[in-house]
Amino acid sequence: MNTSRTLGRTVIRQFVKRNAYHDAPVQSTYNDLPQPQGSWKTHYDANQRKYTAHLALGIGVFVGTIVFGKAAGLLETYSDIPEHPAVIESYK
């Protein structure tokens, strides 16, 4: 019985230690926020160059895909409209 009591106290002591009170957390203030550094325009221009390059790459890949699909015969645009409608005997 004494060993079960010792074991029980050890288990309870572990939970009590984990739930013990610690110091209050440090309150954040506006002084802890990151401060802007450098010119905003240089950062903005660098981002715009990157975004423009991504856009140009995306448009180039899209156009290349359309051209390759058309050249390989995988894409049919049905742009060859005949001068006169076809005469099909079975439709009459």
Secondary structure, DSSP 4 states (H G I P E B T S, - for coil): -HHHHHHHHHHHHHHHHHT---PPPPPP-GGGSPPP-S-HHHHHHHHHHHHHHHHHHHHHHHHHHHHHHHHHT---------SS----GGG-
